[in-house]
Amino acid sequence: MMTGALDRLRVLDFTTTIAGPHCTRLLADLGAEVIKIEPPEGDMMRSRPPQRNGASTSFGQLNAGKKSLVLDLKTPQAVEVVRRLVATADVVVENFRPGVMRRFGLDYEALAPLKPELIYCAISGYGQTGPSSQLPAYAPVIHAASGYDLAQMAHQGEQRRPDYCGIFIADVVAGTYAFGAITTALYQRQATAADLWAGRHQGRLHHAGGRQREDVSEPGCRLRPSGMDQ
């Protein structure tokens, strides 16, 4: 594995739980400097079992190789710190509910003027806009909504309910697609010096002028070209 392929790349990681941290762990594995921004209470995964010596092994696996910075994004001082960091960063990754980063004043439109070549990746369940954008989107919900559970039932004989899935497939797939979107945007940026926005709602690739916007959402995991933003 080319562990130094992303040396000198700085990533600001605002993600929690599984999908986003899985994405940024892959970036860290390739040598990127990943700065994980956590609230004062820490990422909820820090208390998730199994634990070893009081530390979550799941959290450790998802966040190995990253730096950590505690900031309360509800305060103006913390937002100003982020803005200074953005000026030195290449990639921002977040997986808040759509609209949260805008309320913090840290959405793509607010940050792009600070670093025009910034790649901004937003991971969500059903997209940043649209009627389903605010719906809950934890992995078990996506497994049901996408038909994954029903597909599994085809291999369960006479059972009438899907077995419990111990692996959060939707989160892992979402994080992997986000990683692919970011690395694609990095290549495109290098090739064209374009202003790139990687919007991760799991599924669409839009071209609008010089900008490339990658939208990816969990149920579809599809990628299609389009002539305009939707």
C-alpha positions in Angstrom: 0.0 0.0 0.0 1.3 3.5 -0.9 1.1 4.9 2.6 2.6 8.2 1.6 0.5 8.9 -1.5 -1.4 11.8 0.2 1.6 13.3 2.1 1.3 17.1 2.6 -2.5 16.9 2.3 -4.4 18.5 5.2 -7.9 17.3 6.0 -10.3 18.9 8.5 -12.5 16.1 9.8 -15.9 17.1 11.3 -17.3 13.6 11.2 -18.7 11.3 13.8 -19.9 7.8 14.3 -18.8 5.4 11.4 -19.3 6.6 7.8 -17.3 9.8 7.9 -14.5 8.5 10.2 -14.1 5.5 8.0 -13.6 7.9 5.0 -11.1 10.0 6.8 -9.3 7.0 8.2 -8.6 5.8 4.6 -7.2 9.3 3.9 -5.0 9.1 6.9 -3.8 5.6 5.9 -2.5 7.2 2.7 -0.5 9.8 4.6 -2.9 12.7 4.8 -2.7 14.9 7.9 -6.2 14.5 9.3 -7.3 16.9 12.1 -10.4 15.5 13.8 -12.6 18.3 15.2 -14.5 17.1 18.2 -17.0 18.8 20.6 -16.1 19.1 24.3 -17.9 15.9 25.1 -16.1 14.0 22.4 -17.2 11.8 19.5 -20.0 9.5 20.7 -18.0 6.5 19.4 -15.5 7.1 22.3 -17.9 5.3 24.6 -19.0 2.5 22.2 -18.2 -1.1 23.2 -16.1 -3.1 23.0 -13.7 -1.3 25.2 -10.2 -2.0 26.3 -8.7 -0.2 29.3 -11.6 2.2 29.2 -11.2 3.1 25.5 -13.4 2.1 22.6 -11.7 -0.2 20.2 -14.2 0.8 17.5 -13.3 4.4 18.0 -9.6 3.5 17.8 -10.0 1.6 14.6 -12.0 4.3 12.9 -9.7 7.2 14.0 -6.2 5.8 14.0 -3.6 8.1 12.5 -5.5 11.3 13.1 -4.9 14.4 15.2 -7.6 15.6 17.5 -8.8 19.2 18.3 -11.6 20.0 20.7 -13.8 22.9 19.6 -17.3 24.0 20.5 -18.6 25.1 17.1 -21.5 26.9 18.7 -19.0 29.7 19.8 -17.7 32.4 17.5 -14.1 31.8 18.8 -14.2 28.2 17.6 -15.6 29.1 14.2 -12.8 31.6 13.8 -10.2 28.9 14.6 -11.8 26.7 11.9 -11.7 29.5 9.4 -8.0 30.0 10.0 -7.4 26.2 9.6 -9.4 26.1 6.4 -7.0 28.6 4.8 -4.3 26.0 5.3 -6.4 22.9 4.4 -7.1 20.9 1.2 -10.2 19.0 2.2 -13.1 19.4 4.6 -15.3 16.4 5.5 -18.5 16.5 7.5 -21.5 14.2 8.1 -23.8 16.4 10.1 -27.5 16.5 9.3 -27.9 18.7 6.2 -28.0 22.4 7.3 -26.0 22.1 10.5 -22.7 23.3 9.0 -24.6 26.3 7.4 -25.9 27.2 10.9 -22.4 27.1 12.2 -21.3 29.4 9.3 -19.0 26.6 8.0 -20.8 25.4 4.9 -19.1 25.3 1.5 -20.4 28.8 0.5 -18.9 30.3 3.6 -15.5 28.5 3.4 -14.8 28.5 -0.3 -13.8 32.2 -0.4 -11.1 31.4 2.2 -9.6 28.7 0.0 -10.9 28.7 -3.5 -9.4 25.2 -4.3 -11.0 23.6 -1.2 -12.6 20.2 -1.6 -15.7 20.0 0.6 -17.2 16.6 1.2 -20.6 16.4 2.9 -21.9 12.9 3.8 -25.6 12.4 4.4 -28.2 9.7 4.2 -30.5 11.2 1.5 -28.8 14.2 0.1 -28.3 17.8 1.1 -31.6 18.9 -0.4 -35.0 17.4 -1.2 -38.0 15.9 0.8 -36.0 13.2 2.5 -32.9 15.2 3.4 -33.9 15.6 7.1 -34.9 12.0 7.7 -32.9 9.8 10.1 -30.3 7.8 8.2 -28.4 5.5 10.6 -27.2 2.3 8.8 -30.1 0.0 9.9 -32.6 2.5 8.5 -30.7 2.6 5.2 -30.5 -1.2 5.1 -34.3 -1.3 5.2 -35.0 1.6 2.9 -32.5 0.4 0.2 -33.8 -3.2 0.1 -30.6 -4.6 1.5 -32.5 -6.4 4.3 -35.0 -8.0 1.8 -32.1 -9.1 -0.4 -30.6 -10.9 2.6 -33.8 -12.6 3.3 -33.6 -14.5 0.0 -30.8 -16.5 1.7 -32.6 -17.1 5.0 -34.9 -20.0 4.1 -38.4 -19.7 5.7 -37.6 -16.8 8.0 -40.1 -13.9 7.6 -37.8 -11.2 9.1 -34.3 -10.3 8.1 -31.5 -11.4 10.5 -29.8 -8.7 12.5 -26.8 -7.3 10.6 -23.9 -6.9 12.9 -21.9 -4.9 10.4 -23.1 -1.4 9.4 -22.7 -2.0 5.7 -24.4 1.3 4.6 -21.9 3.3 6.7 -18.9 1.5 5.4 -20.1 1.8 1.8 -20.9 5.5 2.3 -17.4 6.2 3.7 -15.7 4.3 0.9 -17.7 6.2 -1.7 -16.8 9.5 0.0 -13.1 8.5 0.0 -13.4 7.8 -3.8 -15.2 11.1 -4.4 -12.5 13.0 -2.6 -9.6 11.3 -4.3 -11.3 11.9 -7.7 -11.8 15.5 -6.8 -8.1 15.8 -5.9 -7.1 14.4 -9.2 -9.5 16.7 -11.0 -8.2 19.7 -9.1 -4.6 18.9 -10.0 -5.6 18.4 -13.6 -7.7 21.5 -14.0 -7.1 23.7 -10.9 -10.9 23.9 -10.7 -12.9 24.8 -7.6 -14.3 21.5 -6.4 -17.2 20.7 -4.1 -17.6 17.0 -3.1 -21.1 16.9 -1.7 -21.7 13.4 -0.4 -25.3 12.4 -0.5 -24.4 9.1 -2.1 -25.1 9.3 -5.6 -24.7 12.2 -8.1 -21.9 13.9 -10.0 -22.7 17.3 -11.2 -20.7 19.7 -13.4 -21.5 23.4 -13.2 -19.0 25.7 -14.9 -15.5 25.2 -13.5 -16.9 23.5 -10.4 -17.3 19.8 -9.8 -19.8 18.8 -7.2 -20.0 15.3 -6.0 -23.3 14.3 -4.2 -23.5 10.9 -2.6 -26.4 9.4 -0.6 -26.6 6.1 1.2 -29.6 4.3 -0.3 -28.6 4.7 -4.0 -24.8 4.5 -4.0 -25.0 5.5 -7.7 -22.9 7.9 -9.7 -24.3 9.7 -12.8 -23.3 12.7 -14.9 -25.6 15.7 -15.0 -25.4 19.0 -16.8 -26.5 21.1 -13.9 -26.9 21.2 -10.1 -30.2 19.8 -8.8 
